[in-house]
Amino acid sequence: MTATEGGKTAAGAGAAFAVVTCLFFAWGFITSNTDPLIAAMRGIYTLNVAEGMLTQFAFFLAYFVVSLPAAALLAKLGHSRTIITALMVMIGACGLMLVASHMQAYTMVLVALFVMAGGITVLQVAANPLAASLGTPERSHFRLTFAQAFNSLGVVLGVSIGSKLMLRPEVFGEGGHILPHVPRSTALGAIDHAFVLIAFAVAALALLIFVFRNRINASAADISIEGASPLKALRSGWAVFGAVAIFLYVGAEVTIASVMINFLNRPDVLGLTLEAAGGVLAYYYWGGALVGRFVGSVVLTKVRASYLLTGAAAMAACLTAAAFLLHGPAAAYAALGVGFFNSIMFPTIFSITMERSKTSSASVSGLLCMAIVGGALLPLFSGWIADATSIGMTFVLPAIAYVAIALFGGLGPKSRLSGEDAVEAAPAFH
């Protein structure tokens, strides 16, 4: 290869990576809008905690249902066409959300969220390998960390903007319900505005992918897209333990984020308006995760991944326990602080599992991605507990989950992974 050809190849890979980074940002932005959506749905339809958590159930169930078909779709269509297909599905989901508002049907909202999450699942299956592979191997650590940071930035902005659009104080009162003089159609119209914005943004991203499709395909030519069945990983005890840890982590993170707005809205916690609580969630809980991702990547270069995971999970367990044992601002600060310690859990659980399991990496990776279904089940179970007791008790199951994750990190052979290996081996989730 000549220097000119090498320069063109590097430039093409760089441009392709920039576009893929936009995908990481996009699914972070869209996924995080379910947090203010839960608070809005509870206020509009007078839902209890468990009924509100059905939004997360519908959303994260798609990870379990769609992961295998998504892999088959990627093998058939290739990266760029698969990504564009996923984005078109997401635009269709936004259309279904408008239909749900017109029908004033909560069930249709759940259907729309499942379709949206199905598109995001396909998007992740196609984009995760690209982030680590578009460029030289020695720079893969930087690329994946950079992409994950933009994913976190998308989450922060998604919660903030979604809260301003969906949870306006002139629509929702102090108790989180629609004000008596505000018709339900007005509150639903605000949700329409949020998803119309998402639809236009996704359409622009699809156009961007189409323009850069040749560069993406050329840069991804060496990436293997023929994966083994995740079911084969069930033969490995460490793969199963890792899948349980991923299940619990995603479930705990989503549970806390889902209930946070209504938790901070309570007079005996902070008494914030729903919109203000959404801003606090965005900048402190998800912002903490964003900062923690950068801090954690540096710490991981000095500390073993298993040690850091154990310490972070133990701190998260203590904070979630404090959230349901304490009252007032102390409970709020404890709950918000969990976001910082969540930041390194997904990539370290992923990479430690890949190291400890002797099964093929493709099988283990598929099983771990399917385990994200924890984001569907744990919030629902936590909602049932909250409805039977109080909303503060929503933090009980996350506290137990973090204890189990700490055990996963501390048991077994010591992880040899340093920071570059730990981050390089793991795809981004949030």
C-alpha positions in Angstrom: 0.0 0.0 0.0 1.3 3.4 -0.9 1.4 6.3 1.6 -1.3 8.0 -0.4 -3.5 4.9 -0.2 -2.8 4.5 3.5 -3.8 8.1 4.1 -7.0 7.7 2.2 -7.8 4.5 4.1 -7.1 6.3 7.5 -9.2 9.3 6.4 -12.0 7.0 5.4 -11.9 5.1 8.7 -11.8 8.4 10.6 -14.8 9.7 8.8 -16.7 6.4 9.3 -15.8 6.5 13.0 -17.1 10.0 13.4 -20.4 8.9 11.9 -20.6 5.8 14.1 -19.9 8.1 17.1 -23.1 10.0 16.2 -25.0 6.7 16.5 -23.7 6.2 20.0 -24.9 9.7 20.9 -28.3 9.1 19.2 -29.2 5.9 21.1 -28.1 7.4 24.4 -30.3 10.4 23.7 -33.3 8.3 22.7 -33.0 5.6 25.4 -32.8 8.2 28.2 -36.1 9.8 27.1 -37.9 6.9 28.7 -37.0 8.4 32.2 -39.1 11.6 31.8 -41.7 9.6 29.7 -42.4 7.4 32.8 -43.1 10.5 35.0 -45.3 11.9 32.2 -47.2 8.7 31.7 -47.8 8.3 35.5 -49.2 11.8 35.6 -51.3 11.6 32.5 -52.9 8.1 33.1 -52.7 8.1 36.9 -50.5 5.0 37.0 -48.9 3.4 40.0 -45.2 2.7 40.1 -45.3 -0.7 38.6 -47.6 0.4 35.8 -45.2 3.2 35.0 -42.3 0.8 34.9 -44.1 -1.1 32.1 -42.5 1.5 29.8 -39.0 0.1 30.7 -40.3 -3.4 30.5 -41.5 -2.9 26.9 -38.3 -1.1 26.0 -35.7 -3.5 27.4 -37.7 -6.7 26.5 -36.7 -5.9 22.9 -33.0 -6.5 23.7 -33.8 -10.1 24.5 -36.3 -10.7 21.7 -34.4 -8.8 18.9 -30.7 -9.6 19.6 -30.7 -12.9 17.6 -32.7 -11.6 14.6 -30.5 -8.5 14.6 -27.3 -10.6 14.2 -28.9 -12.5 11.3 -29.9 -9.2 9.7 -26.4 -7.9 10.0 -24.9 -11.0 8.4 -27.4 -10.6 5.5 -27.3 -6.8 4.8 -23.9 -5.7 6.1 -23.2 -2.7 8.4 -24.5 0.4 6.6 -27.7 -1.1 5.3 -28.4 -2.7 8.7 -27.9 0.7 10.4 -30.1 2.5 8.0 -32.8 -0.2 8.4 -32.6 0.2 12.2 -33.0 4.0 11.9 -36.0 3.6 9.7 -37.6 1.3 12.3 -37.0 4.0 14.9 -38.7 6.7 12.8 -41.6 4.3 12.4 -41.7 4.0 16.2 -41.9 7.7 16.6 -44.9 7.6 14.2 -46.5 5.0 16.5 -46.0 7.2 19.4 -48.0 10.0 17.6 -50.8 7.4 17.0 -50.7 6.5 20.7 -51.2 10.1 21.6 -54.1 10.5 19.2 -55.8 7.4 20.6 -54.9 8.3 24.2 -53.9 4.7 24.6 -51.1 3.7 27.1 -50.9 0.2 25.5 -50.0 1.8 22.2 -47.2 3.7 23.9 -45.7 0.4 25.1 -45.9 -1.0 21.6 -44.2 2.1 20.2 -41.4 1.8 22.8 -40.9 -1.9 22.0 -40.5 -1.1 18.3 -38.1 1.8 19.1 -36.0 -0.4 21.3 -36.0 -3.1 18.6 -34.4 -0.6 16.2 -31.9 0.5 18.8 -30.9 -3.2 19.5 -30.2 -3.7 15.8 -28.3 -0.4 15.8 -26.1 -1.6 18.7 -25.4 -5.0 17.2 -24.1 -3.3 14.0 -22.3 -0.3 15.6 -20.5 -1.8 18.6 -18.0 -3.8 16.5 -17.4 -0.7 14.3 -16.4 1.5 17.1 -13.5 -0.6 18.1 -12.4 -1.6 14.6 -12.4 1.7 12.6 -8.8 2.5 12.7 -5.5 1.2 14.0 -5.5 -1.5 16.8 -3.4 0.6 19.1 -6.0 3.4 19.1 -9.0 1.1 19.8 -9.0 2.1 23.5 -9.3 5.8 22.6 -12.0 5.2 20.0 -14.3 3.1 22.2 -13.9 5.4 25.2 -14.6 8.4 23.0 -17.7 6.8 21.6 -18.9 5.8 25.1 -18.4 9.4 26.3 -20.7 10.6 23.5 -23.2 8.0 24.4 -23.2 9.3 28.0 -23.5 12.9 26.6 -26.5 11.8 24.6 -28.1 10.4 27.8 -27.5 13.7 29.8 -29.0 15.8 27.0 -31.8 13.4 26.3 -33.1 13.5 29.9 -32.6 17.2 30.1 -34.4 18.1 26.9 -37.0 15.4 27.3 -37.9 16.7 30.8 -38.3 20.3 29.5 -40.6 19.1 26.7 -42.6 16.5 28.5 -42.8 17.7 32.1 -43.6 21.4 31.9 -44.7 22.9 35.2 -47.7 24.6 33.6 -49.0 21.0 32.8 -48.1 19.0 35.9 -48.7 20.0 39.5 -46.6 19.4 42.6 -48.0 15.9 43.0 -46.9 14.9 39.5 -50.5 14.8 38.1 -52.0 16.9 35.4 -53.3 20.2 36.7 -57.2 20.2 36.8 -57.6 22.8 34.1 -55.2 21.1 31.7 -56.7 18.6 29.2 -55.0 15.3 28.7 -54.5 16.1 25.0 -52.2 19.0 25.9 -49.9 16.8 28.0 -49.9 14.2 25.2 -49.1 16.9 22.7 -45.9 17.8 24.6 -44.8 14.1 24.3 -45.6 14.3 20.5 -43.2 17.3 20.2 -40.4 15.3 21.8 -40.8 12.3 19.5 -41.3 14.5 16.4 -37.9 16.0 17.3 -36.4 12.5 17.7 -37.9 11.5 14.3 -36.3 14.4 12.5 -32.9 13.8 14.2 -33.0 10.1 13.3 -33.9 10.9 9.7 -30.9 13.3 9.4 -28.7 10.6 10.9 -30.0 8.0 8.4 -29.2 10.5 5.6 -25.7 10.9 7.0 -25.2 7.1 7.1 -26.4 6.9 3.5 -23.9 9.5 2.3 -21.0 7.7 4.1 -22.2 4.2 3.4 -19.3 3.3 1.1 -16.7 4.5 3.6 -18.4 2.5 6.4 -18.6 -0.6 4.3 -15.0 -0.3 3.2 -13.7 0.3 6.7 -15.8 -2.6 8.0 -14.7 -5.1 5.4 -12.5 -7.0 7.8 -15.0 -7.3 10.6 -16.4 -10.7 11.0 -20.2 -10.7 11.3 -20.8 -14.4 11.6 -21.4 -14.9 15.3 -21.9 -18.1 17.3 -25.1 -18.8 19.1 -25.4 -17.2 22.6 -26.9 -20.4 23.8 -23.5 -22.1 23.5 -22.2 -19.8 26.2 -24.6 -21.4 28.7 -22.1 -24.2 29.0 -19.7 -21.8 30.7 -20.3 -21.1 34.4 -18.4 -17.8 34.2 -20.4 -16.7 31.1 -23.6 -17.4 33.0 -22.4 -15.6 36.1 -21.4 -12.6 33.9 -24.8 -12.6 32.2 -26.4 -12.5 35.7 -24.2 -9.6 36.6 -25.1 -7.7 33.5 -28.8 -8.5 34.1 -28.6 -7.1 37.6 -26.5 -4.1 36.7 -28.8 -2.9 33.8 -31.8 -3.6 35.9 -30.5 -1.6 38.9 -29.4 1.3 36.8 -32.7 1.5 34.9 -34.7 1.1 38.1 -33.0 4.0 39.8 -33.2 6.3 36.8 -36.8 5.4 36.2 -38.0 6.3 39.6 -35.7 9.2 40.3 -37.9 12.0 38.9 -40.9 11.0 41.0 -38.6 10.3 44.0 -37.2 13.8 43.9 -40.7 15.2 43.4 -41.8 13.9 46.8 -42.2 16.6 49.5 -40.3 14.4 52.0 -37.3 14.2 49.7 -36.6 17.4 47.7 -40.1 18.5 46.7 -38.9 19.5 43.2 -41.3 20.0 40.2 -41.1 17.2 37.7 -39.3 19.3 35.2 -36.7 20.4 37.8 -36.3 16.8 39.0 -35.7 15.8 35.4 -32.9 18.3 35.2 -31.3 17.0 38.4 -31.5 13.5 37.1 -29.8 14.5 33.9 -26.9 16.5 35.3 -26.2 14.7 38.5 -27.1 11.0 38.0 -26.3 10.7 34.3 -23.7 13.5 34.5 -22.0 11.6 37.3 -21.9 8.5 35.0 -20.3 10.7 32.3 -17.6 12.0 34.6 -17.1 8.5 36.1 -16.5 7.1 32.7 -13.5 9.4 32.1 -12.2 9.0 35.7 -12.7 5.2 35.6 -10.8 4.8 32.3 -7.8 6.5 33.9 -8.1 4.5 37.2 -8.3 1.3 35.2 -4.8 1.8 33.9 -3.5 1.5 37.5 -6.1 -0.8 39.2 -7.3 -4.3 38.2 -10.7 -4.3 36.6 -12.0 -6.8 39.1 -10.8 -4.7 42.1 -12.4 -1.5 40.7 -15.7 -3.3 39.9 -15.9 -4.7 43.4 -15.3 -1.3 45.0 -17.7 0.5 42.7 -20.4 -2.0 43.3 -19.9 -2.0 47.0 -20.2 1.8 47.1 -23.3 1.7 44.9 -24.9 -0.9 47.3 -24.2 1.4 50.2 -25.7 4.4 48.5 -28.8 2.6 47.4 -29.3 1.3 50.9 -29.0 4.8 52.2 -31.6 6.0 49.7 -34.3 3.9 51.2 -33.1 4.1 54.8 -32.6 7.9 55.0 -35.1 10.8 54.3 -35.0 14.2 52.8 -32.0 15.6 50.9 -29.7 12.9 52.3 -31.7 10.2 50.5 -31.7 12.2 47.3 -28.0 12.8 47.3 -27.3 9.1 48.0 -29.5 8.0 45.1 -28.0 10.5 42.7 -24.5 9.5 43.7 -25.0 6.0 42.4 -24.7 7.3 38.8 -20.9 8.0 39.3 -20.2 4.4 40.5 -22.4 2.9 37.7 -20.1 4.3 35.1 -17.5 1.5 34.9 -19.7 -1.5 35.7 -21.0 -2.5 32.2 -17.6 -2.5 30.4 -15.7 -4.2 33.4 -18.4 -6.9 33.9 -18.3 -7.5 30.1 -14.5 -7.7 29.9 -14.0 -9.8 33.0 -16.6 -12.3 31.8 -14.8 -12.5 28.4 -11.5 -13.2 30.2 -12.8 -15.8 32.6 -15.0 -17.7 30.2 -13.4 -20.3 27.9 -16.3 -20.2 25.5 -16.0 -18.4 22.2 -16.1 -14.6 22.5 -19.0 -14.3 20.0 -21.2 -16.6 22.0 -20.4 -14.9 25.3 -20.9 -11.4 23.8 -24.3 -12.5 22.5 -25.4 -13.9 25.8 -24.3 -10.7 27.7 -26.2 -8.5 25.2 -29.3 -10.6 25.7 -28.9 -10.2 29.5 -29.7 -6.5 29.1 -33.3 -7.7 29.5 -32.7 -7.1 33.2 -33.7 -3.5 32.4 -37.2 -4.9 31.6 -37.7 -7.1 34.7 -36.0 -5.6 37.7 -37.7 -2.2 37.4 -41.1 -4.0 37.1 -40.4 -6.1 40.3 -39.2 -2.9 42.1 -42.4 -1.2 41.1 -44.5 -3.9 42.6 -42.5 -3.5 45.9 -42.9 0.2 45.8 -46.7 0.0 45.3 -47.0 -2.4 48.2 -44.8 -0.2 50.5 -43.4 3.2 49.5 -41.5 4.6 46.5 -38.3 4.7 48.6 -38.4 0.9 48.7 -37.8 0.9 45.0 -34.1 1.0 45.9 -34.1 -2.4 47.7 -33.6 -4.7 44.7 -30.9 -2.4 43.2 -29.0 -2.6 46.5 -29.2 -6.4 46.5 -28.1 -6.4 42.8 -25.0 -4.3 43.5 -24.0 -6.7 46.3 -24.2 -9.6 43.8 -22.1 -7.6 41.3 -19.5 -7.0 44.0 -19.3 -10.7 44.6 -18.9 -11.3 40.9 -15.9 -9.0 40.8 -14.3 -10.4 44.0 -14.8 -14.1 43.4 -12.8 -16.3 41.0 -9.4 -15.6 39.4 -8.1 -12.0 39.7 -8.8 -10.1 36.5 -5.6 -9.4 34.6 -7.3 -6.7 32.5 -5.9 -3.2 32.7 -7.8 -0.1 31.5 -7.1 -0.5 27.8 -8.0 -4.2 27.7 -11.1 -3.6 29.9 -12.6 -0.8 27.8 -11.5 -2.3 24.5 -13.3 -5.6 25.1 -16.7 -4.1 25.9 -19.3 -2.5 23.8 -21.2 0.6 25.0 -24.6 0.2 26.6 -25.4 3.7 28.0 
